[in-house]
Amino acid sequence: MAKRDYYEILGVTKGASASEIKKAYRKKALQYHPDKNPNDKTAETKFKEAAEAYEVLSDPDKKARYDQFGHQAFEGAGGFGGGGMNMEDIFSQFGDIFGGAFGGGGGFSGFGGGFGGQRRVKGSNLRIRVKLTLEDIANGVEKKVKVRRKVQAPGTTYSTCSSCNGSGQVTRITNTILGRMQTASTCPSCSGAGQTIKNRPSDADSQGLKVSEETVSIKIPAGVVDGMQLKVSGKGNEAPGNGISGDLLVAIQEQKHPTLQREGDNLHYDLYISISDAALGGSKEIDTVTGKVRIKIEPGVQSGKILRLRGKGIPSINGYGKGDLLVHINVWTPKKLSKTQKEFFEKMQNDENFIPSPKMGDKSFFEKVKDMFS
C-alpha cells in the first residue's frame, strides 16, 4: 500500500515554514490524540501518521531528502518507514508539543494501559558508516554489521525515584512580587529518568548498563546516494529502567568504481578504441553494474560519440525507473609509430577519406554535453 504524502497528511504546502509545520502537526495530533479517541484504531493510525510526517518535515536534513527522493529515502532501514516508532516514541520525542492539553507533560492514559505521565528517557543514538559498491547500490543489499551498544545488565533492578515520584521533573514554587511562580526542572536525583537503581551487578556502570556486541541486519534500498543517512530504530544504546532505546544511524559511503562514474542515476564509461577499430568497426566488452556486456561499434565512429544504454544505470530511489549507462567513445592516437606505420599515414595524409569533413548532423562537443544533461 502506497504511503500518503507527508505534506498532505499535515495539510501544508511544500513551502510551509517550520512554525507552520509545527502548528499543523499539533492540530492533527490533538485531533487524533488517544485520550480524545479511546479504542479508535483509525484515530490511532492517523495520530501515528501525523507524527511520522512531522518527524521528517521538522528536520531540515530529512525534509530535503524527502523533497528529493520521497518515501524511499527512509525505507529499508526501520524507523517510521518500517513501523519502528510506537506511541511511546512519539510522546518521548514530541510530548512537549501537546503542552498541558492532556496533562502529564503530554502523557496519555487511554492507550495500552496508560503511562500516567511518567517520563520515559531515550537512550543515545549510535552512528556508523557503511561502505557500498556501485553494484550494492544498484541492486540493494542487506548488510550485517557488528555494533557495540549499551544494554541493561542482567540483574539490574530499578525503583521509582522518591524525589520526583517517577515524573523525572521536580517543581518549585517561588513567591515573587508578581505572585507565585512555578518552575519545573530535571530531577537531580535520577537525572530525569524517573527511576533510581535498586540493585546493580559489578560489571554495570552507574546507570545499570554494560557494553554488549550485537549483529544488526540493515536493509539498504537500491539507489541510495553517498552521504544519505538511514535509521534503524531501537538499535542504539538502551536507556536505564523502562526507557526507550536510541537509534542506529547509518551513513552511506559510496566506494569508487574502477571503470564507472556515477552522476545521479546515470553512469558513465570511457571506452578507448584504436584508429583501426574506429575505421573498421567491431564490438567491445564493457562493464555495467550487472556484469559485462558487449556493444557494437559502427564503422567510421567518431571520437567523442556517446552511446546510450538505456536502463543500465542506477535505480531511482524515488521509484522512477532506472538511469542510463553513457559510453563515451575515445579514439586512441598512437604516440609512437614504426617506419611502416609512419609511411602508411604519410600516404593517407592527403587522401580524401582521411581529411576531416564534418557534416551538419555531427554535433560539437558542447552540443553533446547539452544533450547528455537534457
Secondary structure, 3 states (H helix, E strand, C coil): CCCCCHHHHHCCCCCCCHHHHHHHHHHHHHHCCCCCCCCCHHHHHHHHHHHHHHHHHCCHHHHHHHHHHHHHHCCCCCCHHHCCCCHHHHHHHHHHHHCCCCCHHHCCCCCCCCCCCCCCCECCCEEEEEEECHHHHHHCEEEEEEEEEEEECCCCEEEECCCCCCCCEEEEEEEECCEEEEEEEECCCCCCCCEEEEECCCCCCCCCEEEEEEEEEEEECCCCCCCCEEEECCCCCCCCCCCECCCEEEEEEECCCCCEEEECCEEEEEEEEEHHHHHHCEEEEEEECCEEEEEEECCCCCCCCEEEECCCCCECCCCCCECCEEEEEEEECCCCCCHHHHHHHHHHCCCHHHCCCCCCCCCCHHHHHHHHHC
